[in-house]
């Protein structure tokens, strides 16, 4: 299988799954709604939107949001160029897959940031968003919110009172809510970090 076809297949599959799930969430739930997956209290679909980075982290304000979207666009151009370079250099499939996952994940969240604000009505206030509403979207181009839905509160409670600073405070692990695009980026980066020896050795041998 050609490396270019392989990379395109990885990117297409991640983007398809990511956007189908986001579209379904947007058009069926309002913010804060969801359900337990397979009846498990620690594995939830919980619809939230964020204006910032992966896993719900934020860079506040309109200018912060615009700057982050533009940064994403610039970053994805560089990632795409690097992926193209790897394919031309006939790098190993493992490295190509990892970079393709990062590229697809970045693209998935860029689609939200660039287009969702004008394609959907608001999901706030108990409303379920409409696709292509007659009155227009909830914000302008480049200011859309990223849709997150996967939530895994594996453990929660309060820190022991004897602990300094944190004593008595509530904790929840794993607190961040994320999406398929976030997962693709994380898997791609971790694959490079954990398997860099085998990935780059294979590349040198080829």
BATOR-715078 format. One record per residue: x, y, z of N, C-alpha, C, CB in turn. Coordinates in steps of 0.2 Angstrom, whole numbers, padded with zeros to 4 digits, always signed. Glycine has a CB too. Layout:
N
XYZXYZXYZXYZ...
# end
This chain:
206
+0004-0006+0000+0000+0000+0000+0004+0006+0000-0005+0000+0006+0003+0011-0004+0007+0017-0005+0006+0021+0002+0005+0021-0011+0011+0024+0004+0011+0028+0010+0007+0034+0009+0018+0031+0011+0006+0037+0004+0001+0043+0003-0006+0040+0004+0002+0046-0004-0008+0035+0001-0014+0032+0002-0016+0030+0009-0016+0026-0003-0011+0027+0012-0011+0025+0019-0012+0032+0024-0005+0022+0022-0009+0037+0023-0010+0043+0027-0016+0046+0026-0004+0048+0025-0019+0046+0019-0025+0049+0018-0031+0045+0021-0026+0049+0010-0030+0038+0021-0035+0034+0024-0035+0035+0032-0033+0027+0023-0030+0036+0035-0030+0037+0042-0033+0044+0044-0022+0037+0045-0031+0049+0040-0034+0056+0041-0042+0056+0039-0031+0061+0036-0044+0053+0034-0051+0053+0032-0055+0049+0037-0052+0049+0025-0052+0043+0040-0056+0040+0045-0057+0043+0051-0052+0033+0046-0051+0047+0054-0052+0050+0060-0057+0056+0059-0045+0053+0062-0056+0060+0054-0061+0066+0052-0068+0064+0052-0058+0070+0046-0069+0058+0048-0076+0056+0047-0079+0054+0054-0076+0050+0043-0076+0050+0058-0078+0048+0065-0079+0054+0069-0074+0043+0068-0074+0058+0069-0074+0064+0074-0080+0069+0072-0068+0068+0073-0081+0070+0065-0087+0075+0063-0094+0072+0064-0085+0077+0056-0094+0065+0062-0101+0062+0063-0103+0062+0070-0100+0055+0060-0099+0061+0075-0100+0061+0082-0102+0068+0084-0095+0058+0086-0098+0073+0082-0100+0080+0084-0106+0082+0081-0094+0084+0082-0108+0080+0075-0114+0082+0072-0120+0079+0076-0114+0080+0065-0119+0073+0078-0124+0069+0081-0125+0072+0088-0123+0062+0082-0120+0074+0092-0121+0077+0098-0124+0084+0098-0114+0078+0101-0122+0088+0093-0124+0095+0092-0132+0095+0091-0121+0099+0087-0134+0090+0087-0141+0090+0084-0146+0086+0089-0141+0088+0077-0143+0083+0094-0147+0079+0098-0147+0081+0106-0145+0072+0098-0142+0085+0108-0141+0087+0115-0140+0094+0116-0136+0082+0118-0142+0097+0121-0140+0103+0123-0134+0103+0128-0146+0108+0126-0130+0108+0129-0124+0108+0133-0126+0106+0140-0121+0115+0134-0122+0101+0143-0123+0098+0149-0127+0092+0149-0127+0103+0154-0130+0090+0144-0134+0084+0143-0129+0078+0141-0140+0085+0138-0132+0072+0142-0128+0066+0140-0131+0060+0143-0121+0067+0142-0127+0055+0143-0129+0048+0146-0123+0044+0148-0134+0044+0141-0125+0039+0152-0119+0034+0154-0119+0029+0148-0121+0030+0161-0113+0028+0146-0111+0023+0141-0112+0016+0144-0104+0024+0138-0116+0012+0141-0117+0005+0143-0118+0004+0150-0110+0001+0142-0122+0009+0153-0124+0009+0160-0118+0010+0165-0127+0003+0161-0112+0012+0163-0107+0013+0167-0107+0020+0170-0100+0012+0164-0106+0021+0176-0106+0028+0179-0100+0032+0178-0108+0028+0187-0094+0028+0176-0088+0031+0175-0086+0032+0168-0083+0027+0179-0091+0031+0164-0090+0032+0156-0096+0035+0153-0088+0025+0153-0095+0041+0152-0101+0045+0150-0100+0049+0144-0102+0050+0156-0106+0050+0141-0106+0055+0135-0109+0062+0139-0111+0053+0129-0105+0067+0139-0107+0073+0142-0105+0079+0138-0103+0074+0149-0110+0082+0135-0109+0087+0130-0107+0094+0133-0115+0088+0126-0101+0096+0131-0098+0102+0133-0095+0106+0127-0093+0102+0139-0095+0112+0127-0091+0116+0122-0086+0120+0125-0096+0120+0117-0080+0120+0122-0075+0125+0124-0072+0129+0119-0069+0121+0127-0069+0135+0121-0067+0140+0116-0059+0139+0115-0069+0147+0118-0056+0134+0118-0049+0134+0118-0046+0128+0115-0047+0136+0125-0041+0125+0119-0037+0120+0117-0040+0113+0119-0030+0121+0120-0036+0108+0118-0038+0101+0119-0040+0100+0126-0033+0096+0117-0044+0095+0127-0046+0093+0134-0049+0099+0138-0041+0090+0137-0053+0103+0135-0056+0109+0138-0052+0114+0141-0060+0105+0144-0046+0115+0140-0042+0120+0142-0044+0126+0137-0034+0119+0141-0044+0132+0140-0046+0138+0137-0041+0144+0136-0052+0141+0140-0042+0148+0131-0038+0154+0130-0043+0159+0129-0033+0154+0124-0045+0163+0134-0051+0167+0135-0051+0173+0130-0052+0169+0141-0057+0176+0129-0058+0182+0125-0059+0181+0118-0053+0187+0127-0062+0185+0114-0063+0185+0107-0056+0185+0104-0067+0191+0104-0051+0189+0106-0045+0189+0103-0041+0183+0104-0041+0195+0105-0042+0180+0110-0038+0174+0112-0041+0168+0108-0039+0172+0119-0047+0168+0107-0050+0163+0102-0048+0163+0095-0058+0163+0103-0048+0170+0093-0046+0171+0086-0038+0169+0085-0047+0178+0084-0034+0171+0090-0027+0169+0090-0026+0162+0090-0023+0173+0095-0030+0158+0094-0029+0151+0094-0031+0148+0088-0033+0148+0100-0036+0150+0085-0038+0147+0078-0033+0148+0073-0045+0150+0076-0031+0154+0073-0025+0156+0068-0019+0152+0069-0024+0163+0068-0017+0151+0075-0012+0147+0077-0013+0139+0075-0010+0147+0085-0019+0137+0076-0020+0130+0074-0020+0129+0066-0028+0128+0076-0022+0134+0062-0021+0134+0055-0014+0134+0053-0025+0140+0052-0010+0138+0056-0003+0138+0054+0000+0132+0056+0001+0144+0058-0001+0129+0062+0002+0123+0064+0000+0117+0060+0000+0122+0071-0006+0117+0058-0008+0111+0053-0005+0112+0047-0016+0111+0053-0003+0118+0044+0000+0118+0038+0007+0115+0039+0001+0126+0036+0011+0117+0044+0017+0114+0045+0017+0106+0046+0021+0117+0051+0012+0104+0050+0011+0097+0051+0010+0093+0044+0006+0095+0056+0006+0096+0040+0004+0094+0034+0010+0093+0029-0001+0097+0030+0015+0099+0030+0021+0099+0026+0026+0093+0028+0024+0106+0026+0026+0093+0035+0031+0088+0037+0028+0081+0035+0031+0088+0045+0022+0080+0036+0019+0073+0033+0021+0072+0026+0011+0073+0035+0020+0077+0022+0021+0076+0015+0029+0074+0014+0020+0083+0011+0033+0078+0018+0040+0076+0017+0042+0069+0019+0044+0081+0022+0039+0067+0025+0040+0060+0027+0038+0055+0021+0036+0059+0033+0032+0056+0018+0029+0052+0013+0034+0051+0007+0022+0054+0011+0037+0057+0005+0042+0058+0000+0048+0054+0001+0043+0065-0002+0050+0054+0008+0056+0051+0010+0055+0044+0011+0059+0055+0016+0049+0041+0010+0047+0034+0012+0049+0032+0019+0051+0030+0007+0047+0036+0024+0047+0035+0031+0043+0029+0033+0045+0041+0035+0044+0026+0038+0041+0020+0041+0033+0022+0042+0044+0018+0047+0029+0017+0041+0022+0017+0041+0020+0019+0048+0019+0011+0040+0024+0017+0053+0022+0019+0060+0023+0027+0061+0027+0016+0065+0028+0030+0059+0029+0037+0060+0024+0041+0056+0036+0039+0057+0023+0038+0050+0018+0042+0045+0011+0041+0049+0017+0038+0038+0009+0036+0052+0003+0035+0055+0002+0040+0061+0002+0028+0057+0008+0040+0065+0008+0045+0071+0007+0052+0069+0014+0044+0074+0010+0054+0064+0009+0061+0061+0003+0062+0058+0015+0063+0056+0000+0057+0054-0006+0058+0051-0012+0059+0057-0008+0052+0047-0011+0055+0062-0016+0056+0068-0016+0063+0071-0014+0050+0073-0010+0065+0072-0009+0072+0074-0012+0077+0069-0002+0074+0076-0011+0076+0063-0014+0081+0058-0021+0080+0058-0011+0079+0051-0024+0074+0058-0031+0074+0058-0035+0076+0064-0033+0066+0057-0032+0075+0070-0034+0078+0076-0034+0086+0076-0030+0076+0082-0029+0089+0073-0029+0096+0073-0034+0099+0068-0022+0098+0071-0035+0095+0062-0040+0097+0057-0047+0096+0060-0039+0093+0051-0048+0091+0064-0055+0090+0067-0057+0096+0071-0055+0084+0071-0052+0098+0076-0054+0104+0080-0054+0111+0076-0049+0104+0086-0050+0111+0071-0050+0117+0067-0057+0118+0063-0045+0117+0061-0060+0112+0061-0066+0113+0058-0072+0116+0062-0069+0105+0055-0071+0113+0069-0076+0116+0074-0075+0124+0074-0075+0113+0081-0069+0126+0075-0067+0133+0077-0069+0137+0071-0060+0133+0078-0068+0135+0065-0069+0139+0059-0076+0139+0057-0064+0137+0053-0079+0133+0057-0086+0133+0053-0092+0132+0058-0086+0127+0049-0091+0129+0064-0097+0128+0068-0101+0134+0070-0095+0124+0074-0097+0139+0071-0101+0145+0073-0106+0148+0069-0096+0151+0075-0105+0147+0062-0110+0149+0057-0114+0143+0054-0106+0152+0051-0112+0137+0056-0116+0132+0053-0122+0129+0058-0112+0126+0052-0121+0131+0065-0126+0129+0070-0128+0134+0074-0122+0124+0074-0134+0134+0076-0137+0138+0081-0134+0136+0088-0145+0138+0081-0136+0140+0093-0133+0139+0100-0136+0133+0103-0135+0145+0104-0131+0130+0107-0133+0124+0111-0134+0125+0118-0128+0118+0110-0134+0132+0120-0135+0134+0127-0142+0135+0129-0131+0140+0128-0143+0135+0135-0150+0137+0138-0155+0131+0137-0152+0143+0135-0152+0125+0137-0157+0119+0136-0159+0118+0128-0163+0120+0140-0156+0122+0124-0158+0121+0117-0154+0116+0113-0158+0128+0113-0157+0113+0109-0153+0108+0104-0152+0112+0098-0157+0101+0103-0145+0112+0096-0143+0116+0090-0147+0114+0083-0136+0116+0089-0148+0118+0079-0150+0117+0072-0145+0118+0067-0156+0122+0070-0145+0114+0062-0140+0114+0057-0142+0119+0052-0138+0107+0054-0138+0124+0050-0139+0129+0045-0146+0132+0047-0140+0126+0038-0146+0135+0053-0153+0139+0054-0154+0145+0050-0152+0141+0062-0160+0147+0049-0162+0152+0044-0159+0159+0047-0169+0153+0043-0159+0160+0054-0157+0166+0057-0149+0166+0058-0160+0167+0064-0146+0161+0055-0139+0161+0056-0136+0158+0062-0136+0168+0056-0129+0157+0062-0126+0153+0068-0125+0157+0074-0120+0151+0065-0122+0154+0079-0122+0157+0086-0116+0162+0086-0121+0152+0091-0111+0162+0081-0106+0167+0081-0103+0167+0074-0100+0165+0086-0097+0171+0073-0094+0172+0067-0089+0167+0065-0091+0179+0066-0087+0167+0059-0081+0163+0056-0075+0163+0061-0079+0165+0049-0072+0158+0062-0066+0157+0066-0067+0158+0073-0061+0163+0064-0073+0159+0076-0075+0159+0083-0079+0154+0085-0078+0166+0084-0080+0148+0082-0084+0143+0084-0081+0139+0090-0085+0138+0078-0085+0136+0094-0083+0132+0099-0082+0125+0098-0088+0132+0105-0077+0122+0101-0075+0115+0100-0080+0110+0104-0068+0113+0102-0082+0105+0100-0087+0101+0104-0084+0095+0107-0092+0098+0098-0085+0094+0113-0082+0088+0117-0088+0084+0120-0077+0091+0123-0086+0078+0121-0092+0074+0124-0089+0067+0128-0096+0071+0118-0083+0065+0127-0081+0059+0131-0079+0061+0138-0076+0055+0127-0082+0058+0143-0080+0060+0150-0079+0054+0154-0086+0065+0153-0074+0053+0158-0072+0047+0161-0070+0049+0169-0067+0043+0158-0075+0050+0173-0074+0051+0180-0072+0045+0184-0080+0055+0183-0066+0042+0183-0065+0035+0186-0065+0035+0193-0058+0033+0183-0063+0041+0196-0062+0041+0204-0064+0049+0206-0055+0039+0206-0068+0049+0211-0069+0056+0213-0071+0056+0221-0076+0059+0210-0070+0061+0224-0070+0062+0231-0067+0068+0234-0067+0056+0235-0065+0068+0240-0061+0074+0243-0055+0071+0246-0066+0076+0249-0050+0076+0245-0043+0075+0248-0043+0074+0255-0038+0080+0245-0039+0070+0259-0039+0070+0266-0037+0077+0269-0034+0065+0268-0040+0078+0275-0040+0084+0278-0032+0086+0280-0044+0085+0284-0028+0080+0281-0021+0082+0283-0017+0084+0277-0019+0075+0286-0019+0083+0271-0015+0085+0266-0014+0093+0265-0018+0083+0259-0008+0095+0265-0007+0103+0264-0010+0105+0257+0000+0105+0264-0013+0111+0258-0016+0115+0252-0022+0111+0249-0011+0115+0246-0022+0105+0248-0027+0101+0245-0032+0098+0250-0025+0096+0240-0030+0098+0256-0034+0095+0261-0042+0097+0261-0032+0096+0268-0046+0092+0260-0053+0093+0260-0056+0095+0254-0055+0099+0265-0052+0097+0249-0055+0099+0242-0057+0093+0238-0049+0103+0238-0062+0095+0234-0065+0089+0229-0060+0088+0224-0072+0092+0227-0060+0082+0222-0056+0080+0216-0060+0075+0211-0049+0077+0218-0058+0075+0205-0061+0070+0200-0056+0068+0195-0068+0073+0197-0055+0062+0194-0050+0059+0190-0054+0054+0185-0044+0056+0193-0055+0055+0179-0051+0060+0174-0056+0065+0173-0049+0056+0168-0054+0072+0174-0059+0077+0174-0060+0080+0167-0057+0083+0178-0055+0081+0163-0056+0084+0156-0061+0080+0152-0050+0084+0153-0065+0083+0148-0070+0081+0143-0066+0082+0136-0077+0084+0143-0067+0077+0132-0063+0077+0126-0067+0074+0120-0056+0073+0127-0064+0074+0114-0067+0072+0108-0062+0067+0104-0069+0077+0104-0064+0064+0099-0060+0060+0095-0054+0063+0092-0064+0057+0089-0055+0070+0090-0049+0073+0088-0043+0074+0093-0051+0080+0085-0046+0076+0099-0041+0076+0105-0037+0069+0106-0044+0078+0111-0041+0064+0105-0039+0057+0106-0033+0055+0101-0044+0052+0106-0035+0057+0095-0030+0056+0089-0024+0060+0090-0033+0058+0082-0024+0066+0092-0018+0070+0094-0014+0066+0099-0019+0077+0095-0017+0064+0104-0014+0061+0110-0011+0055+0108-0019+0060+0116-0014+0050+0105-0012+0044+0102-0006+0045+0098-0017+0040+0099-0006+0050+0093-0001+0051+0089+0006+0053+0092-0003+0056+0084+0005+0058+0097+0011+0060+0100+0014+0055+0105+0009+0066+0105+0009+0051+0109+0012+0046+0113+0015+0040+0109+0006+0043+0117+0013+0039+0103+0016+0034+0099+0023+0035+0097+0012+0032+0093+0024+0042+0096+0031+0044+0094+0035+0044+0100+0031+0051+0091+0033+0046+0106+0037+0046+0112+0038+0039+0115+0033+0050+0117+0033+0035+0114+0034+0028+0117+0038+0023+0112+0028+0025+0119+0037+0024+0106+0040+0019+0101+0045+0023+0096+0034+0016+0097+0047+0028+0099+0052+0032+0094+0058+0028+0092+0054+0039+0097+0060+0024+0096+0066+0020+0095+0065+0015+0089+0068+0016+0101+0059+0011+0089+0058+0007+0084+0055+0011+0078+0052+0002+0086+0052+0016+0078+0050+0020+0073+0055+0023+0069+0045+0026+0075+0060+0026+0072+0066+0029+0069+0071+0024+0066+0069+0035+0073+0072+0019+0070+0076+0014+0068+0074+0011+0061+0077+0008+0073+0067+0009+0061+0064+0007+0055+0065+0012+0049+0057+0005+0056+0064+0018+0051+0065+0023+0045+0072+0023+0043+0063+0030+0048+0077+0023+0047+0084+0023+0045+0086+0017+0041+0089+0023+0051+0083+0011+0043+0085+0005+0039+0082+0005+0032+0082-0001+0043+0076+0008+0032+0073+0009+0025+0076+0014+0021+0065+0011+0026
# end
